[in-house]
Amino acid sequence: MSHALARPTDSGRRPAASNAIVAVLALAGIVVSLMQTLVIPIVPELPRLLDASASDTAWAVTATLLAAAVATPVVGRLGDMVGKRRMLLTSIALLVAGSVVCALADSLVPMIVGRTLQGLAAAVVPLGISILRDELPADRLAGSTALMSASLGVGGALGLPAAAFIADNWDWHILFWTSAVLGVLSFLLVLVVVPVSKARSGGRFDVLGSVGLSAGLVSLLLAVSKGADWGWTSGTTLGLGAAAVLILPAWGWWELTARQPLVDLRTTARPQVLFTNLASVALGFSMFAMSLVLPQLLQLPEQTGYGLGRSMLTVGLVLAPQGLVMMAMSAVSAAVTRARGPKVTLMIGAVIVAAGYALNIVLMSEVWHLILVSCVIGAGVGFTYGALPALIMGAVDPSQTGAANSLNTLMRSLGTSFASAIAGVILAQMTTDFGGYALPSENGFKIVMAIGAGAALLAFALATLIPKQRPSITHRTAAEEESGRAVVKAG
């Protein structure tokens, strides 16, 4: 009895307490996305700042990508097993540790170590979404999930101009001290506000599955992300690609035979989960095109005829409204999800993203053109980010939400990585001569944007294959499902 009083159920939780949980988890998501964007303004300067070559300092970005890919599914599974709040706090603590290491770094190795630790915090958003399912009443879940998902875009959009301003006016180490302070604040708020969830699966952790997935992902992502630098036909690139081709199917066989797998592939094969994850890959691919194209168009010299010759600070200010649009659209996305279901919401979002890229092909010559385009695409992303976790949680057991949401996040990341490689090849091949330098051509940018639109339309097509779902299932929380099971058992 005392335990029940100390931790009220969903139906008894006061609105103020629910609002506080949502706000704290959304802040944690924003802090993690800030971590990912803080380094962008100083990437061109890292060779000088760290006294290393450009190819070596690129690992400050690659290390974060690899760490995030490995940590996301592993931490999500551990969250289901030992507690989502515990793993959320662990992830934030790793973010703080990584930020402090980077803030103290003046050479390459500690910077890479710090960025790796920061990347290990990537599971914060999927864990936060899973906590929302455990803690909120059904009528609050859609809106809160959409807001939590939008925190990634909000933090990224608002963090870029702030980071550029700090980098232009103060010592670059302050970027990471800022990340550390925000991480500590987020850690303390989670500790005080977010309750411990009862929804746990327990069991034994699949160590071999974790090692296999990590090896397969690292091989695949290294081949994709570094192939342009190493050469797509180099022995290293081909060797890593071959390793991924061998390891990942073997890992899949192990997961199907393991009693307690890291990833339940049978659940993943359910049509609703499968097509949602495939659509996530396409959306991740599509979304990256904007973050690659718009900053370059803004920063290329005006003399090219299509560049706008603006600073990194201006780039951040142009992209910042996108984050606000995403946050605003999270409420609209939730309303559509409640009325028509998350499948329709996902389809609408994919069409809006495609329309934004189509608009960019014809509107790219003025700053306001790019602000408009980024806001349109941001609106579409706001819809899709709210729908994806709703679709996943509507198809899996509450004890699997951490792993399932983390896998979905990983799918988006894989799409982004492939987009980076393909867009990089296109822009490297389609160039124009400018004062002896080969710069990406206007047609190269247009082709990348057309591919981004095509990827969004592919996501729409995949979304049409998702089975229809009853809203009552979509928005049921863990407490309600447990209550339903208890009623059936009593009956």
C-alpha positions in Angstrom: 0.0 0.0 0.0 2.8 2.5 0.9 4.5 1.7 -2.4 1.3 2.5 -4.3 0.9 5.8 -2.5 4.5 6.7 -3.1 4.2 6.1 -6.8 0.7 6.8 -8.2 -0.5 5.0 -11.3 -1.1 6.8 -14.7 -4.7 7.4 -13.8 -3.8 9.0 -10.5 -0.9 11.2 -11.6 -1.6 14.8 -11.4 -1.4 16.9 -14.6 1.4 19.1 -13.0 3.5 16.0 -12.3 3.0 14.7 -15.9 3.9 18.1 -17.3 7.1 18.1 -15.3 8.1 14.7 -16.5 7.5 15.7 -20.1 9.4 19.0 -19.7 12.4 17.3 -18.0 12.6 14.5 -20.6 12.3 17.0 -23.5 15.1 19.0 -22.0 17.3 15.9 -21.8 16.6 15.3 -25.5 17.5 18.9 -26.4 20.8 18.6 -24.4 21.8 15.5 -26.4 21.0 17.1 -29.7 22.9 20.2 -28.7 25.9 17.9 -28.1 25.7 16.7 -31.7 25.7 20.3 -33.1 28.1 22.1 -30.8 31.1 20.8 -32.7 29.9 21.8 -36.2 31.2 25.4 -36.2 34.7 24.4 -35.2 35.1 21.3 -37.5 37.1 23.3 -40.1 39.4 24.7 -37.4 40.0 21.4 -35.6 43.3 20.6 -37.5 44.8 23.9 -36.2 43.2 23.6 -32.8 44.4 20.1 -32.2 47.6 20.2 -34.2 46.5 17.2 -36.4 45.6 16.5 -40.0 42.1 17.1 -41.3 41.6 13.3 -42.0 42.5 12.6 -38.3 40.3 15.3 -36.8 37.4 14.0 -38.8 37.4 11.1 -36.3 36.0 13.6 -33.8 32.7 13.4 -35.7 33.0 9.8 -36.9 33.7 8.5 -33.3 30.4 10.0 -32.1 28.5 8.4 -35.0 29.9 5.0 -34.3 29.4 5.2 -30.5 25.8 6.3 -31.0 25.1 3.5 -33.4 26.5 0.9 -31.0 25.0 2.4 -27.8 21.5 3.0 -29.0 20.2 -0.6 -29.3 22.3 -1.8 -26.3 21.2 0.9 -23.9 17.6 0.5 -25.1 17.6 -3.2 -24.3 19.3 -2.6 -20.9 16.6 0.0 -20.2 13.9 -2.6 -20.6 15.8 -5.0 -18.4 17.1 -3.0 -15.5 15.1 0.2 -15.7 14.8 3.0 -18.2 15.4 5.8 -15.7 18.6 4.1 -14.6 19.9 3.9 -18.1 18.7 7.4 -18.9 20.8 8.7 -16.0 23.8 6.6 -17.1 23.5 8.0 -20.6 23.4 11.6 -19.3 26.4 10.9 -17.0 28.4 9.7 -20.0 27.4 12.9 -21.9 28.7 15.0 -19.0 31.9 13.0 -18.7 32.5 13.3 -22.5 31.9 17.0 -22.4 34.4 17.5 -19.6 37.0 15.5 -21.4 36.5 17.5 -24.6 36.6 20.8 -22.6 40.0 19.9 -21.2 41.3 18.6 -24.5 44.1 20.3 -26.5 45.1 17.3 -28.6 43.4 14.7 -30.8 43.2 11.6 -28.6 41.3 13.1 -25.7 39.0 14.9 -28.1 38.1 11.6 -29.8 37.7 9.9 -26.4 35.4 12.7 -25.2 33.3 12.7 -28.4 33.0 8.9 -28.1 31.6 9.2 -24.6 29.2 11.9 -25.8 28.0 9.6 -28.6 27.2 6.9 -26.0 24.4 9.2 -24.8 22.4 8.9 -28.0 19.8 6.6 -26.5 18.4 9.4 -24.3 15.5 10.3 -26.7 14.2 6.7 -27.3 14.5 6.0 -23.6 12.6 9.2 -22.8 9.8 8.2 -25.2 9.6 4.8 -23.6 9.4 6.4 -20.1 6.5 8.5 -21.3 4.6 5.4 -22.3 5.1 4.0 -18.8 4.2 7.1 -16.9 1.6 9.2 -18.8 -2.2 8.7 -19.2 -3.4 7.6 -22.6 -4.8 11.0 -23.6 -1.4 12.7 -23.0 0.8 10.2 -24.7 0.6 11.2 -28.4 1.3 14.9 -27.8 4.1 14.2 -25.3 5.8 11.7 -27.5 5.7 14.1 -30.5 7.2 16.8 -28.3 9.9 14.5 -27.0 10.7 13.4 -30.6 10.8 17.0 -31.7 13.4 17.8 -29.1 16.1 16.4 -31.3 15.4 18.9 -34.1 14.8 21.7 -31.6 18.1 21.3 -29.9 19.9 20.9 -33.2 18.4 24.0 -34.8 18.8 26.2 -31.8 22.2 24.9 -30.9 23.9 25.7 -34.2 23.6 29.5 -33.9 24.5 29.5 -30.2 27.5 27.3 -30.9 28.6 29.5 -33.8 28.3 32.7 -31.6 30.3 31.1 -28.8 33.0 29.8 -31.2 33.3 33.3 -32.9 33.6 35.2 -29.6 35.2 33.0 -27.0 37.5 30.1 -26.5 36.2 26.9 -28.2 36.5 24.9 -25.0 33.5 26.9 -23.6 31.3 24.9 -26.1 32.0 21.8 -24.2 31.8 23.3 -20.7 28.3 24.6 -21.7 27.4 21.0 -22.7 28.7 19.7 -19.4 26.7 22.2 -17.4 23.5 21.5 -19.3 24.1 17.8 -18.8 24.5 18.1 -15.1 21.3 20.2 -14.9 19.4 17.6 -16.9 20.8 14.8 -14.7 19.6 16.4 -11.5 16.2 17.2 -12.9 15.7 13.6 -14.1 16.8 12.3 -10.7 14.3 14.5 -8.9 11.3 14.5 -11.3 11.2 11.3 -13.3 9.9 8.3 -11.3 11.2 4.7 -11.5 9.2 2.7 -13.9 7.8 -0.7 -13.0 7.8 -2.0 -16.6 10.9 -4.2 -16.8 11.6 -7.4 -18.6 14.4 -8.7 -16.5 16.4 -11.6 -17.8 20.0 -12.0 -19.0 21.7 -9.6 -21.3 22.7 -10.9 -24.7 26.5 -10.2 -24.6 27.3 -12.1 -27.8 24.4 -10.4 -29.6 25.6 -7.0 -28.4 29.2 -7.7 -29.6 28.0 -9.1 -33.0 25.7 -6.1 -33.7 28.4 -3.6 -32.6 31.0 -5.3 -34.9 28.6 -5.4 -37.8 27.4 -1.8 -37.4 31.0 -0.4 -36.9 32.2 -2.2 -40.0 29.2 -1.0 -42.1 29.3 2.6 -40.9 33.0 2.9 -41.2 32.9 1.7 -44.8 30.0 4.1 -45.6 31.3 7.2 -43.7 35.0 6.9 -44.6 34.8 5.3 -48.0 35.1 8.6 -49.8 38.3 9.4 -47.9 39.8 5.9 -48.2 38.6 5.2 -51.7 35.5 3.2 -52.4 37.5 0.4 -54.0 40.3 0.5 -51.4 41.1 -2.7 -49.5 40.1 -1.1 -46.2 36.7 -0.1 -47.5 36.0 -3.3 -49.3 37.2 -5.3 -46.3 34.9 -3.5 -43.9 32.0 -3.9 -46.3 32.7 -7.6 -46.6 32.9 -8.0 -42.8 29.5 -6.3 -42.4 28.0 -8.6 -45.0 29.3 -11.6 -43.1 28.7 -10.4 -39.5 25.2 -9.0 -39.7 23.5 -12.1 -41.1 25.3 -14.3 -38.6 24.2 -11.9 -35.9 20.6 -12.2 -37.2 20.8 -16.0 -37.0 22.0 -15.8 -33.4 19.3 -13.4 -32.4 16.6 -15.8 -33.8 18.0 -18.7 -31.8 18.9 -16.9 -28.6 16.4 -17.3 -25.7 16.8 -13.7 -24.6 18.0 -11.8 -27.7 19.3 -8.2 -27.8 16.8 -7.4 -30.5 13.6 -9.5 -30.9 13.7 -10.0 -34.6 10.4 -11.8 -34.7 8.8 -8.7 -33.2 10.8 -6.5 -35.6 9.3 -8.6 -38.5 5.8 -7.7 -37.6 4.4 -5.6 -40.6 3.8 -2.5 -38.4 7.3 -2.5 -36.9 9.0 -3.6 -40.2 7.5 -1.0 -42.4 7.8 1.7 -39.8 11.6 1.0 -39.5 12.0 0.9 -43.3 10.2 4.2 -43.6 12.5 5.5 -40.9 15.6 4.6 -42.9 14.1 6.5 -45.9 13.2 9.5 -43.7 16.7 9.5 -42.2 18.1 9.6 -45.7 15.8 12.4 -46.7 16.4 14.6 -43.7 20.1 14.6 -44.0 20.0 16.2 -47.5 18.7 19.5 -46.0 21.4 19.6 -43.3 24.1 19.1 -46.0 22.7 21.3 -48.8 21.4 24.4 -47.0 24.6 25.3 -45.0 26.7 24.9 -48.1 24.5 27.1 -50.3 24.5 29.8 -47.6 28.3 29.7 -47.2 29.6 29.3 -50.7 30.9 32.6 -52.3 28.3 34.8 -54.1 30.6 34.9 -57.1 29.6 31.3 -57.9 26.2 32.6 -58.9 24.3 30.4 -56.5 26.2 30.7 -53.2 25.1 33.4 -50.7 28.4 34.1 -49.0 27.1 34.1 -45.4 28.8 33.1 -42.1 28.3 30.1 -40.0 26.4 32.2 -37.5 24.0 33.2 -40.3 23.6 29.5 -41.2 22.5 28.8 -37.6 20.1 31.7 -37.6 18.5 30.6 -40.9 18.0 27.0 -39.6 16.9 28.0 -36.1 13.2 28.7 -37.1 13.0 25.1 -38.2 13.3 23.9 -34.6 10.5 26.2 -33.5 8.3 24.9 -36.4 9.0 21.3 -35.4 8.0 22.1 -31.8 4.8 23.8 -33.0 4.0 20.9 -35.3 4.3 18.3 -32.6 1.0 19.5 -31.2 -0.6 19.3 -34.7 0.9 15.9 -35.2 -0.5 14.6 -32.0 -4.0 15.9 -32.9 -3.9 14.1 -36.3 -2.6 10.9 -34.6 -5.5 11.0 -32.1 -8.0 11.6 -34.8 -6.7 9.4 -37.7 -3.9 7.3 -36.2 -0.1 7.6 -36.5 0.0 6.0 -40.0 -1.8 8.9 -41.5 0.4 11.3 -39.6 3.5 9.7 -40.9 2.2 9.8 -44.5 1.3 13.5 -44.2 4.8 14.3 -42.8 6.5 12.5 -45.6 4.6 14.4 -48.3 5.4 17.7 -46.6 9.1 16.8 -46.5 9.1 15.9 -50.2 7.3 19.2 -51.0 9.9 21.1 -49.1 12.7 19.6 -51.2 10.8 20.2 -54.4 10.4 23.9 -53.3 14.1 24.1 -52.6 14.9 23.1 -56.2 13.2 26.2 -57.5 13.8 28.5 -54.5 17.5 28.7 -53.6 18.7 32.1 -54.5 17.8 34.2 -51.5 18.2 33.8 -47.7 14.4 33.9 -47.2 14.0 31.1 -49.7 16.1 28.8 -47.5 14.4 29.9 -44.4 11.0 29.0 -46.0 12.4 25.7 -47.2 13.8 24.7 -43.9 10.6 25.6 -42.1 8.5 23.5 -44.6 10.8 20.5 -44.2 10.8 21.1 -40.4 7.0 20.9 -40.4 7.2 17.6 -42.1 9.8 16.3 -39.8 7.7 17.4 -36.8 4.9 15.2 -38.1 7.1 12.1 -38.8 9.0 12.3 -35.6 5.8 12.2 -33.6 4.3 9.3 -35.6 7.2 6.9 -35.7 7.4 6.1 -31.9 3.6 5.9 -31.7 3.6 3.3 -34.4 6.4 1.3 -32.7 4.9 1.5 -29.2 1.5 0.4 -30.7 3.0 -2.8 -31.9 5.3 -4.0 -29.0 4.9 -5.0 -25.4 5.6 -2.4 -22.8 8.6 -4.4 -21.6 10.1 -4.0 -25.1 9.6 -0.3 -25.8 13.2 0.8 -24.9 14.8 -1.7 -27.3 12.1 -1.1 -30.0 12.3 2.7 -29.9 16.1 2.5 -29.9 16.2 0.3 -32.9 13.9 2.7 -34.7 16.3 5.5 -33.8 19.1 3.5 -35.2 17.3 3.0 -38.5 17.0 6.7 -38.9 20.7 7.1 -38.2 21.6 4.4 -40.8 19.5 6.3 -43.4 21.4 9.5 -42.5 24.8 7.8 -42.9 23.9 6.4 -46.3 22.6 9.8 -47.4 25.9 11.4 -46.3 27.9 9.0 -48.4 25.7 9.2 -51.5 25.4 13.0 -51.4 29.1 13.3 -50.8 29.8 11.3 -54.0 27.4 13.3 -56.0 28.7 16.7 -54.9 32.3 15.5 -55.3 31.6 14.4 -58.9 29.4 17.4 -60.0 31.7 20.4 -59.5 32.4 23.7 -60.9 35.8 25.5 -61.1 36.2 28.5 -58.9 39.6 30.2 -58.7 41.3 26.8 -59.1 39.1 25.1 -56.5 36.5 22.5 -57.4 33.2 23.5 -55.6 29.9 21.5 -55.7 27.8 22.7 -58.7 24.3 24.1 -58.6 23.0 21.1 -60.5 24.7 18.8 -57.9 22.8 20.4 -55.1 19.6 20.2 -57.1 20.1 16.4 -57.7 20.8 15.9 -54.0 17.5 17.7 -53.2 15.6 15.7 -55.8 17.0 12.5 -54.1 15.9 13.8 -50.8 12.4 14.4 -52.1 12.4 10.9 -53.6 13.5 9.3 -50.3 10.6 11.1 -48.6 8.1 9.8 -51.2 9.6 6.3 -50.6 8.9 6.7 -46.9 5.3 7.7 -47.9 5.0 4.5 -50.0 6.3 2.4 -47.2 3.9 4.0 -44.7 1.0 3.0 -46.9 2.0 -0.7 -46.2 1.7 -0.3 -42.4 -1.5 -2.1 -41.3 -4.3 -0.1 -39.9 -4.3 0.2 -36.1 -7.0 0.8 -33.7 -6.4 4.1 -31.7 -7.2 2.3 -28.5 -4.1 0.1 -29.0 -2.0 3.0 -30.3 -2.4 5.1 -27.2 -2.6 2.5 -24.4 0.0 3.0 -21.7 1.9 0.3 -19.8 -0.3 0.8 -16.7 -3.5 0.4 -18.8 -2.2 -2.7 -20.4 -1.3 -4.2 -17.1 -4.7 -3.2 -15.8 -6.3 -4.9 -18.8 -4.4 -8.1 -18.1 -5.4 -8.1 -14.5 -9.0 -7.7 -15.4 -8.8 -10.7 -17.8 -7.0 -12.8 -15.2 -9.6 -11.9 -12.6 -12.4 -12.7 -15.0 
